[in-house]
Amino acid sequence: SLEAFVALDVPFLASERAERVARLRTIMNQADVTNAEKYRAIMEAYQIENDYGRTIEAYRGSTDDGREVDFLRVGRIALVYQTLDGRESAVWDQQSRKWVELDSSYRNPIKQGLRIARKQTAPDMIRLPLPAAQPGGQG
């Protein structure tokens, strides 16, 4: 179920998260690993995934087309990127499962969010595009 959750979730730190699931799958198939150790590994993987939902993080990575960008993840509710020159920004649309380009009004808020996530400035309110709430928690 963890593997399915990661596959369906917002695509942040994709390779790191896929490696964690693969390591977990390997451990589960090893006869020389105790059940206690297997349980500990499962709990650790779920705890890491749980922590993603309540943290803010900035990291550098590449888009699907190979451009190097700075990603900003705010919990599981917002994943945005900004090119290193700051000229282009996009937000991940979970419903359509693709990046949506943002207008220039988000340039400075994303830069501010990146600085906050890197602990270069004090936490503050930032304006980011967020999906609208759906009735019954279907967002």
N, C-alpha and C positions, 0 to 999 in steps of 0.2 A: 504494500500500500504506500510506503514511503517513496518508492520509485515512481509510482503513478502520480503521487502528489507533486513531486519535483517536476515531472514532465508537463503537468498541467498548470503549474504555477508561473508567475511572472519570471521571465528568463534572466535572472541576475546570477552572476557567478556560476554560470552553467557548467563549466568544466569541473570546477571545484566540487559542486554538489553532486554531479554525476560520478566523480571519482569516489566520493564518500559512500554513495549507494553501492558502487561496484565493490569497494572494500568490504562493506557490510555483507554483501551477497557471498563473497569469498569466505569470510569468517564463518558464516552460517553453514557452509558446506564442508568445513574442516572438522574431522573427527577428533583431532588432538586439542581442540579449543573447548574449554569447559562451558557448561551451560551458563554459569555465572558470568563468565567473560562475554559470552554471546549476548546475554541480557544487558550487561553494562554497555556494550557497543551499540545495541539498539537504542537504549535510553539516551546515550550521548548524541547519537544522530538526530533523534527526535528533539532533544533539547536545543541543539544548534539550529534546527529548522524553526523551532518555537521562538528563539531569540531574534531571528530575522524579522519577525512580525512587530517587534517593539524597539528597533534600533534604526539609526540613520547611518549611512555609509557612503563614502566616495571612493571610487577606484578607477584606474585607467584600464581601458580595454579597447577592443576593436569591434566595429560594426560588421554586419554581414558582408558589406562591400569592401571591407578591409581598412576603413579609415580609423585612425586612432582618436579616441574620444575620452572624455571624463564622464563616468556614469555617476549618478546620484540616486540612491535608493532610500526611500523614506518608508520604513516598515515594509508592508506588502501592498501599500495603497498607491505608491508612485515610484515609477522608474523612469528617469529622464536621462538624456545625455546632452553634452555640449561639445562641439569640436574644440580642439585645443586653441584655435584662434578666436573662439567665442562667437563666430559668425552664424553657426547653425545649431539649433537645438531641436530635440524631438522627445516625445513622450510615448511610452509603450501603451498601446490600447489593448487591454486583455481580451475584450470581447471580439475584436477582429484579429487579434494576435499578430499585430504589425506596428511598426513605428509610425507615428503621425508627426509631421513637422510642425513646429511651433513658430509663432510670429516673434518678432524681435522684442516684444514687450516682456518676454520671459527671460531674456538674456541676463540681466542683472540679478533677478531673484535666484536663478539657477547658480550663478557665480557665488552668491551669498550662501546658498545651501551647501555648495561644495566646500566653502571655507568653514562653515559650521561643522560639517561632517568630519573635516580634517582637524578640528579643534584649533583652528587658526583665528577664530573670532567667537565671541560669546553667543550662546543660543538665542535665537530671536525668531519672530514670525517670518515665514517666507510664503510667497504667493506662487503656488504650483497648480498646474491643471490636474484635477482629480475627477475620477468617474463619479457620476451622479449616483446617489443611493437608490437602490431598487426596492420595491415593496417586498416584504418577507425576507429580507437579507439575501437577495439573489444578486448582489453586486460583486 
